């Protein structure tokens, strides 16, 4: 074959190979692009599902957090009432022992936990003020000095009944193992 023919056929063969390669690549590239588009769509759907689940979990956690705060507030109220009740009971014991000065100090200190409650009910606030203002009477008849302290104790017991005790969740049961 003459060299001139090669000069003419070579560029034609190169153009043919380029066009064939382009056509082959376009055919296979379209399939790959469709696969990637489908994969991207499935990833977007999975992300949207995860985002929705995350949002629901955040809302659930916010509700649980508010419930825990309310439970903590009830527990603090209950502890304050119990401490005040304990001090009133000790004041009654001091009156019985004819230690009126100590009984007065305990009666005054019994009001402190009630006045420190930030969200105290009006009844608890009034009770705290009454306990703080109370003067233990020094008399031969202990019944007079004792009766007012007993009334304070009963009022504190009544307030304690109004604040629900914390609910303890039962311990998880351990799985039983079959005996051989």
GUKOL-931313 format. One record per atom (N, C-alpha, C): residue in one letter; x negated, y, z negated. Coordinates in pm, whole numbers, plus 32768, in hexadecimal, padded with zeros to 4 digits. Layout:
BEGIN
aXYZ;...
//
This chain:
BEGIN
x7FAE7F8C8000;x800080008000;x7FA8807C8000;x7FD780D5804E;x7F85814C8054;x7F9581A17FD6;x7F3A81ED7FC0;x7F3482407F48;x7FA182A97F4E;x7FC582D47FBE;x802E83387FC9;x80B283017F96;x80CD82887FB4;x814A824A7F88;x814A82447EEE;x80D782217EB7;x80CE821C7E25;x80E782A57DE9;x80B6830B7E2B;x80CE83927DF8;x816283B57DF9;x81AB83837E53;x823983A07E5D;x828883437E00;x826782C57DFA;x82B382657DAA;x829A82747D13;x8226829D7CEE;x820782A97C5F;x826083107C1B;x826E83897C50;x82C783E97C0A;x835883B97C0B;x838283737C75;x840C83427C79;x841E82D67C0F;x83C0827F7BFE;x83C782157B99;x83C882527B0C;x837982BA7AF9;x837482FC7A76;x83F883407A56;x843283817AB7;x84B483C27AA2;x851D83577A88;x851982E97ACE;x8579827C7ABA;x856B82407A2F;x84F0822B7A04;x84D981F3797F;x850882557914;x84F482D57928;x851F833B78C6;x85B6833E78BD;x85F9833D7930;x868C83407931;x86C282C078F2;x8687824E7910;x86B481D078D5;x869E81CF783E;x862C82007812;x861082077782;x86718265773B;x868F82D4777C;x86ED83337740;x877882F57734;x87A382B0779C;x88268270779A;x882B8202772F;x87C181B57724;x87BC814B76BF;x87BE81877632;x877081F1761C;x876C82327598;x87F082727574;x883282AE75D5;x88B282EE75B9;x891A82867592;x8916821375D3;x897781AA75B5;x896081727529;x88E481577502;x88C78120747E;x88C8818B7412;x88A582047431;x88A7827173D1;x8933829473A6;x8994828873FC;x8A2082A473DB;x8A5382427373;x8A2F81C57380;x8A58815F7320;x8A1B817C7296;x899D819F7295;x895A81BE7217;x8996823C71D8;x89B6829F7229;x89F3831971F7;x8A7B82FA71B9;x8AC982A271F8;x8B4A827B71C1;x8B3A8234713B;x8AD381DE7131;x8AB8819970B3;x8A9381FC7046;x8A3D825D7068;x8A1482C17005;x8A8983196FDB;x8ADF833C7038;x8B55838E7018;x8BB283416FBB;x8BC782C26FD7;x8C1B826E6F7F;x8BDD82606EF5;x8B5B824E6EEF;x8B1682436E6F;x8B2182C56E20;x8B1483356E65;x8B2183B86E24;x8BAE83CC6DED;x8C1283A46E38;x8C9D83B06E0A;x8CB683596D8F;x8C8282DF6D8F;x8C9582886D1B;x8C4D82C06CA0;x8BD982FE6CB5;x8B92833C6C47;x8BE183B36C10;x8C1D84016C68;x8C7084736C3C;x8CE884436BEB;x8D2883D86C17;x8D9A83A16BCE;x8D6F836C6B45;x8CFC832A6B40;x8CCA82F76AC0;x8CAA836A6A62;x8C6F83D36A97;x8C4E84496A46;x8CCD848B6A12;x8D3384966A67;x8DB084D36A3B;x8DF1847F69CD;x8DEB83FC69D9;x8E2283A36973;x8DD683B168F0;x8D5183B768F8;x8CFF83C86880;x8D1984506840;x8D2984B76891;x8D44853D685E;x8DCB85416816;x8E2E8500684F;x8EB284FA6811;x8EAC84AF678C;x8E63843F6789;x8E5483F2670E;x8E09844366A4;x8DA5848D66D0;x8D5984E16674;x8DB08550663A;x8E04858C668B;x8E5E85F4665C;x8EC285BC65F7;x8EF785476613;x8F54850665B6;x8F0E84E66532;x8E9284B86538;x8E45849764C0;x8E2A8515646E;x8E0A858364B2;x8DF38602646B;x8E70862F6423;x8EE386226463;x8F6186466423;x8F7D85ED63AB;x8F62856C63B9;x8F75850E634A;x8F17853162D6;x8E9A855162F5;x8E3B8576628D;x8E6485F76247;x8E9986576291;x8EC786D36255;x8F3A86B861F4;x8F958661621A;x9004863B61C1;x8FCF85F56145;x8F7385996157;x8F39855360E5;x8EEE85B36089;x8EAA861560C3;x8E6186786075;x8EC086CB6020;x8F3086F3605A;x8F948740600F;x8FD286EC5F9F;x8FEC866D5FBC;x902286145F54;x8FBD86025EE3;x8F3D85F75F06;x8ED585E75EA0;x8EC986665E4B;x8ED586DA5E8A;x8ECF87585E3E;x8F4687625DDF;x8FBB873B5E0C;x9032873E5DB5;x902186DC5D42;x8FEC86665D5E;x8FD486025CF5;x8F6D86365C91;x8F0586785CC1;x8EA086B15C69;x8EDD871D5C0F;x8F3387705C48;x8F7587D95BF9;x8FCE879B5B8E;x901787335BB0;x906A86EE5B4C;x901386B15ADE;x8FA386775B06;x8F49863A5AA2;x8F1086A45A46;x8EEA87175A7C;x8EB587845A28;x8F2087B559C7;x8F9B87C159F7;x900887EB599F;x901C87855930;x901A87095955;x902F869E58F2;x8FBF869D588A;x8F4386AF58B6;x8ED186B25859;x8EDE872857FA;x8F05879C582E;x8F15881257D8;x8F8387FB5770;x8FF287C1579A;x905E87A4573C;x9034873D56D4;x8FEB86D756FF;x8FBC867156A1;x8F5986AC563C;x8F008700566C;x8E9F873F5611;x8EE6879955AC;x8F4587E655DB;x8F92883B5581;x8FDF87E7551C;x9019877B554A;x9065872254F1;x900986E35489;x8F9186BE54B0;x8F3086845453;x8F0C86E853E6;x8EF78765540D;x8ED387CC53AB;x8F4687E9534B;x8FC187E7537D;x903587FB5325;x903E878652C3;x9028870C52F0;x902B86985297;x8FBF86A3522C;x8F4A86D35252;x8EE086E651EF;x8F058755518C;x8F4987BD51BD;x8F7588295163;x8FDA87F350FD;x9033879A512A;x9094875C50CE;x9048870B5063;x8FE386C2508C;x8F938674502C;x8F4C86D04FC9;x8F1E87444FF7;x8EDB87A34F9D;x8F3F87E04F3B;x8FBA87F94F66;x9021882B4F0B;x903B87C14EA0;x904587444ECA;x905B86D84E6B;x8FE986D04E05;x8F7086F24E2F;x8EFC86F04DD5;x8EEF87744D8A;x8F5187D04D9B;x8F5288544D5B;x8EDA88A94D84;x8EAA88974DFE;x8E3F88E84E33;x8E7E89494E97;x8EBC89B44E62;x8F0B8A0E4EB5;x8EB68A614F14;x8E3D8A854EEC;x8DE48AD34F43;x8DBE8A854FBF;x8D9A8A084FA9;x8D7689B3501C;x8DF189995073;x8E6589865036;x8EE189725081;x8EFF89EC50D8;x8EE88A6550A1;x8EFF8ADF50EE;x8EA08AE75165;x8E228AC6514F;x8DBF8AC951BC;x8DE48A655229;x8E0E89EF5202;x8E36898B5265;x8EB489B652B0;x8F1189F4526A;x8F8B8A2352AA;x8F6A8A8E5312;x8F118AEA52EF;x8EE98B53534D;x8EA18B1653C5;x8E498AB553AB;x8DFE8A78541A;x8E588A1E5470;x8EC889F15439;x8F24899C5486;x8F6389E954FA;x8F6A8A6D54EF;x8FA58ABD5559;x8F458AD355CE;x8EC38AC755B6;x8E608AE6561E;x8E708A92569D;x8E7D8A0E5694;x8E8C89C15711;x8F0989E95760;x8F728A145719;x8FEE8A3A575E;x8FE08ABF57A4;x8F958B1A5769;x8F868B9F57A7;x8F238B9C581B;x8ED08B345821;x8E6E8B29588D;x8EA48AE8590B;x8F1F8AB55904;x8F5B8A76597B;x8F808AE259E0;x8F4C8AD95A5C;x8F6A8B415ABE;x8FFB8B3D5AF1;x90368AC95AFC;x90BD8ABC5B32;x911E8A875AC9;x91128ABC5A4F;x91678A8C59E2;x91F68ABA59F8;x92548A6359D4;x92E18A8859DD;x92FE8AF25973;x936A8B3D5983;x938C8BA3591E;x93A18B665894;x93D88AED588F;x93ED8AAB580E;x93688A8F57C9;x93068A5F5815;x92838A4057DC;x923E8AC157B0;x924A8B2A57FF;x920D8BAB57DA;x924C8BE05759;x92D08BD8574E;x93138C0556D4;x92EA8BB0565C;x92E08B2E5670;x92B78AD45605;x92298AF655D7;x91D18B0E5635;x91478B345613;x91438BB555C4;x91938C1755ED;x91988C9755A4;x91D08C835518;x92368C30550A;x92718C165486;x920E8BCF542A;x91C48B6F5460;x91628B26540F;x90F28B8653E5;x90C68BDB5442;x90598C3A5423;x90848C9E53B8;x91018CC853B9;x91328D2D535A;x915B8CF052D4;x91658C6E52CD;x91978C2C5253;x91348C3E51DE;x916B8C5B516A;x911C8C6450EF;x91458BF15094;x90E58B9F5070;x90FF8B2F5015;x91158B694F89;x91888B494F50;x91AA8B7F4ECC;x91668B2E4E5F;x912C8B764DFF;x90EE8B364D8C;x91588B2E4D1F;x918F8AB84D09;x91F88AA34CA4;x91E18A1F4C5E;x922A8A114BEE;x922589914BA7;x927489284BF3;x92DF89544C36;x933388F74C82;x92F588E54D0C;x92B588754D23;x9272885C4DA3;x92D5884C4E16;x9352882E4DF6;x93B7881A4E5E;x93CD88954EB2;x93C6890B4E77;x93D989884EC1;x9368899B4F25;x92EB898F4EF6;x927889A14F4E;x927189344FB8;x929688BE4F8E;x928E884A4FE7;x92FA884D5053;x937388775032;x93E5886F508E;x93CE88C1510D;x9395893850FF;x937E89885178;x9315894651D1;x92B0890B5196;x924A88C651E7;x9284884A5229;x92DC880451E1;x931D878E521B;x937387B85291;x93B9882A5285;x940A885B52F7;x93B1887A5370;x933C88B65357;x92DF88CF53C6;x92B3884B5405;x929887E953B2;x9270876553E6;x92DE8727543B;x935A8733540D;x93CB86FE545A;x93DC874854DE;x93CA87CD54DA;x93D5881B5556;x936787F455B8;x92EE87DC5586;x928187AF55DD;x929F87255614;x92D786CD55C1;x92FD864855F2;x936586525661;x93C586AF5650;x942B86C456B7;x93EB86F3573A;x938D874F5730;x9348878057A9;x92F3871157E7;x92B886BE5794;x9269864D57C9;x92C185EC5817;x933D85D957E7;x93998580582E;x93BE85B758B7;x93B6863A58C8;x93D986785947;x9369866F59AE;x92EE865D5981;x927C865159DC;x926485BC59F3;x9274858D5A6F;x926484FD5A87;x91D484D05A6E;x91CA845C5A32;x914584215A1C;x910D83F65AA2;x908983F75AAF;x904F83CB5B2E;x9072833A5B4A;x908D83205BC7;x90B182995BF0;x9031824E5C13;x902081DF5BD1;x8FAA818D5BEF;x8FD181275C58;x8F8081205CBF;x8F9980BE5D29;x8F6880375CF9;x8FB37FCE5D16;x8F867F495CEA;x8F047F225D2F;x8EB37ED95CE6;x8E357EAA5D1E;x8E517E485D90;x8E007E4F5DF8;x8E167DF15E67;x8E017D625E37;x8E557D0E5E6A;x8E4B7C815E44;x8DD57C415E8B;x8D917BED5E41;x8D207BA75E7E;x8D547B2E5EC9;x8D1D7B135F3D;x8D4D7A9D5F87;x8D2D7A1E5F39;x8D8E79C85F35;x8D7979495EED;x8D3078E75F47;x8CDA789A5F09;x8C9078355F55;x8CD477AF5F3E;x8CE777635FA7;x8D2676E15F96;x8CCD76835F47;x8D0C763B5EEC;x8CBF75DD5E9C;x8CAE755B5EEA;x8C3975235EE0;x8C1C74A75F2B;x8C3F742F5ED9;
//
